[in-house]
Amino acid sequence: MLGTGDGRAVPVYRSVFADSRIYGCDMSAASLRRHDSGTPVVQISGDGPLPFAGRTIGVVLASFVFHFSVPVPLLAELPRILRVGGALVATVYGPQTPSLIRLLRAARMELVGMRQVRDVHGHFVFTAQPTDA
């Protein structure tokens, strides 16, 4: 999970991805110190590299982190760590489509889907994949 913060969302993701190994990643050391989900956590840098071997991650989840300034070098690491067919799945406030597409392209990713979250006005979920996959 990118932007895991204090880990509040981890139990929800753990229930959905019960058979998966989940790692919490955040740039904020203060947030990670408050993280108490029992999930392994890693402090990451906006300029990478991410501490995962190539082609080892199936899905990267990012819940409401794109309203912050997400560094392109950090996103550019995703094509390296994602397995073939892997994806970034993220939630955002509003569709933000033009700026999101520019950001993803700069990181060698492409937007492959976006939809509004049912019954939650203004919240969207999108999926992106590496352009070289």
Buried (B, 14 or more C-beta within 10 A) or exposed (E): BBBBBBBEBBEEBBEEEEEEEBBBBBBBEEBBEEBEBEBEBEBBEEEBEBEBEEBEBBBBBBBBBBEEEBBBBBBBBBBBBBEEEBBBBBBBEEBBEEEBBEBBBEBBBBBEEBEEEEEEEEBBBBBBBBEEB
